[in-house]
Amino acid sequence: MKFYRRLKAVKAISFDLDDTLYSNREQMIAADVAMNKHFNEVLTQHGLPAQDYSAKFWWPYRQAVVKQTPALKHDVTKVREVVYDYGLKKLGLADEIAARLAKQGLAYFLEQRSNFTVGQDTLNFLAQLAEKFPLVAITNGNVDVQRVGLSPYFTHIFLAGDGNLQKPDSDMFNQACQLLDISPHALLHVGDCGHADIFGAMRAGCQSAWLNKYDVGKPLKVLPNLEISSVEQLLQLPS
């Protein structure tokens, strides 16, 4: 545990999820492989050619959709459905068929995306930490928190989208502090991304702990209060 700023009294801890409490890379790669297979099977039945329907194929459509409707960037679930719908129409499918296949594609992606269970060591750690602090989840992603085994450990779960703005916007941090009835500086946010998590938390007036265990997040823009090499180190914090 390495300190960069004086740590004020912590009354609650919030966690990013992907690449903080588990490695998300393998799951997203597996989900992308599954989606490529899914769309090849479905779209060839509608007269479209077999080809690469992985994330690389959909990326230009995503750029176009977000350019047309910038607010969609805050909702990774909704934007995926809109991208599928938009792309399928561009491929020549009728509106009704494109909309139906987009919804089916989204449902299948969400199933594949959360097709794992968080390790028991991490769950045991969260159970111990929850005895000392209220815990909340604040994520820009769309993992099924209940399915992967995390929901019992959090008093509140905030997901970007459906009215919630993505980190580094202060929206979900503010909501967490209001529901916990604490000042922002009493919330310690733990995450891997220097931009969304550390910069976002600090801008909201919260404290932050940087965990770069999986080396996938954006680099630091501001120094956190502390840097940790494993989440278990948080058990050393005084309650």
C-alpha positions as a Markdown table, in Angstrom:
| # | Residue | x | y | z |
|---|---|---|---|---|
| 1 | Met | 0.0 | 0.0 | 0.0 |
| 2 | Lys | 1.5 | 3.3 | -1.2 |
| 3 | Phe | 0.1 | 6.7 | -0.1 |
| 4 | Tyr | 0.2 | 9.8 | -2.2 |
| 5 | Arg | -2.3 | 12.0 | -0.3 |
| 6 | Arg | -3.4 | 12.1 | 3.3 |
| 7 | Leu | -6.3 | 9.7 | 3.8 |
| 8 | Lys | -9.2 | 11.2 | 5.7 |
| 9 | Ala | -11.6 | 9.0 | 7.7 |
| 10 | Val | -13.3 | 6.5 | 5.4 |
| 11 | Lys | -16.9 | 5.7 | 6.2 |
| 12 | Ala | -17.8 | 3.7 | 3.0 |
| 13 | Ile | -16.0 | 2.1 | 0.1 |
| 14 | Ser | -17.1 | 1.9 | -3.5 |
| 15 | Phe | -15.7 | -0.5 | -6.1 |
| 16 | Asp | -15.4 | -0.4 | -9.8 |
| 17 | Leu | -16.1 | -4.0 | -11.0 |
| 18 | Asp | -14.4 | -4.9 | -14.3 |
| 19 | Asp | -10.7 | -5.4 | -14.0 |
| 20 | Thr | -10.8 | -4.4 | -10.3 |
| 21 | Leu | -12.6 | -7.3 | -8.5 |
| 22 | Tyr | -11.8 | -9.7 | -11.4 |
| 23 | Ser | -10.1 | -9.8 | -14.7 |
| 24 | Asn | -12.6 | -8.9 | -17.5 |
| 25 | Arg | -10.4 | -9.4 | -20.5 |
| 26 | Glu | -10.9 | -13.1 | -20.9 |
| 27 | Gln | -14.6 | -12.8 | -20.5 |
| 28 | Met | -14.9 | -10.1 | -23.2 |
| 29 | Ile | -12.8 | -12.1 | -25.6 |
| 30 | Ala | -14.9 | -15.2 | -25.0 |
| 31 | Ala | -18.1 | -13.1 | -25.4 |
| 32 | Asp | -16.8 | -11.6 | -28.7 |
| 33 | Val | -16.0 | -15.1 | -30.1 |
| 34 | Ala | -19.5 | -16.2 | -29.1 |
| 35 | Met | -21.1 | -13.2 | -30.7 |
| 36 | Asn | -19.2 | -13.7 | -34.0 |
| 37 | Lys | -20.5 | -17.3 | -34.1 |
| 38 | His | -24.0 | -16.2 | -33.1 |
| 39 | Phe | -24.3 | -13.6 | -35.9 |
| 40 | Asn | -22.8 | -15.9 | -38.5 |
| 41 | Glu | -25.4 | -18.5 | -37.7 |
| 42 | Val | -28.3 | -16.1 | -37.6 |
| 43 | Leu | -27.4 | -13.9 | -40.5 |
| 44 | Thr | -26.6 | -16.6 | -43.0 |
| 45 | Gln | -30.2 | -17.8 | -42.3 |
| 46 | His | -31.3 | -14.4 | -43.6 |
| 47 | Gly | -29.3 | -14.5 | -46.8 |
| 48 | Leu | -26.2 | -12.6 | -45.6 |
| 49 | Pro | -22.7 | -13.9 | -46.1 |
| 50 | Ala | -20.6 | -15.6 | -43.5 |
| 51 | Gln | -17.9 | -13.3 | -42.4 |
| 52 | Asp | -16.2 | -11.7 | -39.4 |
| 53 | Tyr | -19.0 | -10.3 | -37.1 |
| 54 | Ser | -16.7 | -9.7 | -34.2 |
| 55 | Ala | -16.4 | -6.4 | -32.4 |
| 56 | Lys | -14.1 | -5.1 | -35.1 |
| 57 | Phe | -17.0 | -5.4 | -37.6 |
| 58 | Trp | -19.4 | -3.4 | -35.5 |
| 59 | Trp | -17.0 | -0.7 | -34.4 |
| 60 | Pro | -17.6 | 1.7 | -37.4 |
| 61 | Tyr | -21.3 | 1.4 | -36.8 |
| 62 | Arg | -20.8 | 2.3 | -33.1 |
| 63 | Gln | -18.8 | 5.4 | -34.1 |
| 64 | Ala | -21.6 | 6.5 | -36.4 |
| 65 | Val | -24.3 | 5.8 | -33.8 |
| 66 | Val | -22.5 | 7.7 | -31.0 |
| 67 | Lys | -21.8 | 10.6 | -33.3 |
| 68 | Gln | -25.5 | 10.8 | -34.1 |
| 69 | Thr | -26.6 | 10.4 | -30.5 |
| 70 | Pro | -23.8 | 11.3 | -28.1 |
| 71 | Ala | -25.8 | 10.6 | -25.0 |
| 72 | Leu | -25.7 | 6.8 | -25.9 |
| 73 | Lys | -22.1 | 6.6 | -24.9 |
| 74 | His | -23.3 | 6.6 | -21.2 |
| 75 | Asp | -25.2 | 3.4 | -21.7 |
| 76 | Val | -23.1 | 0.5 | -23.0 |
| 77 | Thr | -26.1 | -1.8 | -23.0 |
| 78 | Lys | -28.5 | 0.4 | -25.0 |
| 79 | Val | -25.8 | 1.5 | -27.4 |
| 80 | Arg | -25.0 | -2.1 | -28.3 |
| 81 | Glu | -28.6 | -2.8 | -29.2 |
| 82 | Val | -28.8 | 0.4 | -31.3 |
| 83 | Val | -25.5 | -0.5 | -33.0 |
| 84 | Tyr | -26.7 | -4.0 | -33.9 |
| 85 | Asp | -30.0 | -2.5 | -35.2 |
| 86 | Tyr | -28.2 | 0.2 | -37.2 |
| 87 | Gly | -25.6 | -2.2 | -38.6 |
| 88 | Leu | -28.2 | -4.9 | -39.6 |
| 89 | Lys | -30.2 | -2.3 | -41.5 |
| 90 | Lys | -27.1 | -1.1 | -43.3 |
| 91 | Leu | -26.5 | -4.8 | -44.3 |
| 92 | Gly | -29.9 | -4.7 | -46.0 |
| 93 | Leu | -32.3 | -6.3 | -43.5 |
| 94 | Ala | -35.8 | -4.9 | -43.1 |
| 95 | Asp | -36.4 | -2.7 | -40.1 |
| 96 | Glu | -38.6 | -5.2 | -38.2 |
| 97 | Ile | -36.1 | -8.0 | -38.7 |
| 98 | Ala | -33.1 | -5.9 | -37.8 |
| 99 | Ala | -34.8 | -4.7 | -34.6 |
| 100 | Arg | -35.7 | -8.3 | -33.6 |
| 101 | Leu | -32.3 | -9.6 | -34.3 |
| 102 | Ala | -30.7 | -6.7 | -32.5 |
| 103 | Lys | -32.7 | -7.5 | -29.3 |
| 104 | Gln | -31.8 | -11.2 | -29.6 |
| 105 | Gly | -28.2 | -10.3 | -30.1 |
| 106 | Leu | -28.1 | -8.0 | -27.1 |
| 107 | Ala | -29.7 | -10.7 | -24.9 |
| 108 | Tyr | -27.2 | -13.3 | -26.1 |
| 109 | Phe | -24.3 | -10.9 | -25.5 |
| 110 | Leu | -25.4 | -10.1 | -21.9 |
| 111 | Glu | -25.7 | -13.9 | -21.2 |
| 112 | Gln | -22.1 | -14.5 | -22.5 |
| 113 | Arg | -20.7 | -11.4 | -20.9 |
| 114 | Ser | -21.6 | -12.6 | -17.4 |
| 115 | Asn | -20.9 | -16.2 | -18.0 |
| 116 | Phe | -18.5 | -16.5 | -15.0 |
| 117 | Thr | -18.4 | -16.4 | -11.2 |
| 118 | Val | -16.1 | -14.2 | -9.2 |
| 119 | Gly | -13.5 | -16.2 | -7.3 |
| 120 | Gln | -14.3 | -17.4 | -3.8 |
| 121 | Asp | -11.2 | -15.6 | -2.3 |
| 122 | Thr | -12.6 | -12.3 | -3.6 |
| 123 | Leu | -16.0 | -13.0 | -2.2 |
| 124 | Asn | -14.5 | -13.9 | 1.2 |
| 125 | Phe | -12.6 | -10.7 | 1.2 |
| 126 | Leu | -15.7 | -8.6 | 0.4 |
| 127 | Ala | -17.6 | -10.4 | 3.2 |
| 128 | Gln | -14.8 | -9.4 | 5.6 |
| 129 | Leu | -14.6 | -5.8 | 4.4 |
| 130 | Ala | -18.4 | -5.4 | 4.5 |
| 131 | Glu | -18.2 | -6.0 | 8.3 |
| 132 | Lys | -16.1 | -2.9 | 8.5 |
| 133 | Phe | -17.6 | -0.6 | 5.9 |
| 134 | Pro | -20.8 | -0.2 | 3.8 |
| 135 | Leu | -19.8 | -1.3 | 0.2 |
| 136 | Val | -21.2 | 0.0 | -3.0 |
| 137 | Ala | -20.5 | -0.8 | -6.7 |
| 138 | Ile | -20.1 | 1.9 | -9.3 |
| 139 | Thr | -19.5 | 0.7 | -12.8 |
| 140 | Asn | -19.7 | 1.9 | -16.4 |
| 141 | Gly | -20.1 | -1.7 | -17.5 |
| 142 | Asn | -23.1 | -4.1 | -17.7 |
| 143 | Val | -22.0 | -7.2 | -15.8 |
| 144 | Asp | -24.9 | -9.1 | -14.1 |
| 145 | Val | -23.8 | -8.5 | -10.5 |
| 146 | Gln | -26.2 | -11.1 | -9.2 |
| 147 | Arg | -25.2 | -13.8 | -11.6 |
| 148 | Val | -21.5 | -13.5 | -11.0 |
| 149 | Gly | -22.0 | -13.7 | -7.2 |
| 150 | Leu | -21.3 | -10.1 | -6.1 |
| 151 | Ser | -24.7 | -8.7 | -5.2 |
| 152 | Pro | -24.9 | -9.9 | -1.6 |
| 153 | Tyr | -21.9 | -7.7 | -0.6 |
| 154 | Phe | -23.1 | -4.3 | -1.8 |
| 155 | Thr | -25.7 | -2.1 | -0.2 |
| 156 | His | -26.1 | -0.2 | -3.5 |
| 157 | Ile | -25.2 | -0.9 | -7.1 |
| 158 | Phe | -24.8 | 1.8 | -9.7 |
| 159 | Leu | -24.6 | 1.0 | -13.4 |
| 160 | Ala | -24.1 | 3.7 | -16.0 |
| 161 | Gly | -27.0 | 4.1 | -18.4 |
| 162 | Asp | -30.8 | 4.4 | -17.8 |
| 163 | Gly | -30.3 | 7.9 | -16.6 |
| 164 | Asn | -26.9 | 7.4 | -14.9 |
| 165 | Leu | -23.9 | 9.2 | -16.5 |
| 166 | Gln | -20.7 | 7.3 | -16.9 |
| 167 | Lys | -17.6 | 7.9 | -14.8 |
| 168 | Pro | -15.7 | 10.2 | -14.7 |
| 169 | Asp | -18.9 | 12.2 | -14.5 |
| 170 | Ser | -19.8 | 12.7 | -10.8 |
| 171 | Asp | -23.3 | 11.5 | -11.2 |
| 172 | Met | -23.0 | 8.0 | -9.7 |
| 173 | Phe | -20.5 | 9.1 | -7.0 |
| 174 | Asn | -23.0 | 11.8 | -5.9 |
| 175 | Gln | -25.8 | 9.3 | -5.8 |
| 176 | Ala | -23.8 | 6.9 | -3.7 |
| 177 | Cys | -22.9 | 9.6 | -1.1 |
| 178 | Gln | -26.5 | 10.8 | -0.9 |
| 179 | Leu | -27.9 | 7.3 | -0.3 |
| 180 | Leu | -25.1 | 6.5 | 2.2 |
| 181 | Asp | -25.7 | 9.9 | 3.9 |
| 182 | Ile | -22.0 | 10.7 | 3.9 |
| 183 | Ser | -19.9 | 13.6 | 2.7 |
| 184 | Pro | -18.0 | 12.8 | -0.6 |
| 185 | His | -14.6 | 12.9 | 1.1 |
| 186 | Ala | -15.8 | 10.0 | 3.4 |
| 187 | Leu | -16.2 | 7.7 | 0.3 |
| 188 | Leu | -13.1 | 5.8 | -0.9 |
| 189 | His | -13.5 | 4.6 | -4.5 |
| 190 | Val | -11.4 | 1.7 | -5.7 |
| 191 | Gly | -10.7 | 1.2 | -9.4 |
| 192 | Asp | -8.3 | 0.4 | -12.1 |
| 193 | Cys | -8.8 | 3.2 | -14.5 |
| 194 | Gly | -6.9 | 6.4 | -14.0 |
| 195 | His | -9.5 | 8.4 | -15.9 |
| 196 | Ala | -12.9 | 7.0 | -15.1 |
| 197 | Asp | -12.1 | 5.8 | -11.5 |
| 198 | Ile | -9.4 | 8.0 | -10.0 |
| 199 | Phe | -9.9 | 11.3 | -11.9 |
| 200 | Gly | -13.7 | 10.7 | -11.6 |
| 201 | Ala | -13.7 | 10.1 | -7.9 |
| 202 | Met | -11.3 | 13.0 | -7.1 |
| 203 | Arg | -13.4 | 15.4 | -9.2 |
| 204 | Ala | -16.5 | 14.3 | -7.3 |
| 205 | Gly | -14.7 | 15.2 | -4.0 |
| 206 | Cys | -14.2 | 11.5 | -3.0 |
| 207 | Gln | -11.0 | 9.8 | -2.1 |
| 208 | Ser | -9.5 | 7.1 | -4.3 |
| 209 | Ala | -7.4 | 3.9 | -4.3 |
| 210 | Trp | -5.8 | 2.8 | -7.6 |
| 211 | Leu | -5.4 | -0.9 | -8.3 |
| 212 | Asn | -3.6 | -1.6 | -11.6 |
| 213 | Lys | -3.4 | -5.3 | -11.1 |
| 214 | Tyr | -4.6 | -6.2 | -14.6 |
| 215 | Asp | -2.8 | -3.3 | -16.4 |
| 216 | Val | -5.7 | -2.5 | -18.8 |
| 217 | Gly | -7.1 | 0.8 | -17.5 |
| 218 | Lys | -6.1 | 4.3 | -18.7 |
| 219 | Pro | -3.1 | 5.8 | -17.0 |
| 220 | Leu | -3.3 | 8.2 | -14.1 |
| 221 | Lys | -4.2 | 11.9 | -14.7 |
| 222 | Val | -4.2 | 12.8 | -11.0 |
| 223 | Leu | -2.6 | 11.1 | -8.1 |
| 224 | Pro | -4.9 | 8.9 | -6.0 |
| 225 | Asn | -4.9 | 8.9 | -2.2 |
| 226 | Leu | -3.3 | 5.5 | -2.3 |
| 227 | Glu | -2.2 | 2.7 | -4.6 |
| 228 | Ile | -2.8 | -0.9 | -3.7 |
| 229 | Ser | -1.4 | -4.1 | -5.3 |
| 230 | Ser | -4.4 | -6.2 | -4.1 |
| 231 | Val | -7.9 | -5.4 | -2.8 |
| 232 | Glu | -7.1 | -7.4 | 0.3 |
| 233 | Gln | -4.9 | -4.6 | 1.5 |
| 234 | Leu | -8.0 | -2.5 | 2.1 |
| 235 | Leu | -8.7 | -4.7 | 5.2 |
| 236 | Gln | -5.8 | -2.8 | 6.9 |
| 237 | Leu | -7.8 | 0.5 | 6.8 |
| 238 | Pro | -9.2 | 1.6 | 10.2 |
| 239 | Ser | -13.0 | 1.6 | 10.4 |
